[in-house]
């Protein structure tokens, strides 16, 4: 099944790329600070454009207003998850300068593992909709996870973990992206899922991350009214729009040429 191969490659690439960039950039404190400061608003732009330009319009077009119900439910669910798991997604640059103990390092590692599982579920679910949507979700998640991984990598080192321990433990944590993606994709491939709620749920996840954490961080940390962080958020919007346009104009057309008559969402039976 080609779609299963796409899911596997995307999940492995997302996990390993985020970890590899973290290992490289954490060697330089200046690079780390800039990536966390500017990479997160860029990620917010990509997440928002993926939701409002791709997932929601296509979802409403094909599944009706149930998509919006799915978005609302997802936002509420992730709000409750974050209330229950304080470190579900966390990448404030000020944390890189705080002293932490080993217990706090383990807390962040557990939170990162749980977050990776949720990322994997979102990724596998996106590929159930179409390869193009899965590709867009991969770009959105990688954009968000790279600065997140760098921040958490730094915090675990400051908590007392050695570099070898941090790399090994984060490698194991990153593998849960693949587990979550494969479980979600395989489960959705054999059981009929409400695609409207699937569209809306992924969009709700992206919107919640962007607006509940990243955008408030820009407001609190940007000294100028319209500074670099605002500029990178807008850049992320344009980048995400370009990726979405490419994905649907090229990937979907190519797939239709190879598999004529294969419609979006047909993998969900």
Helices and strands as residue ranges (DSSP letters): H 2-25, H 29-34, I 35-39, H 40-49, I 50-55, H 56-63, H 66-84, G 93-97, H 102-129, H 131-158, H 163-190, H 195-209, I 210-214, H 215-221, H 228-246, I 247-251, H 252-258
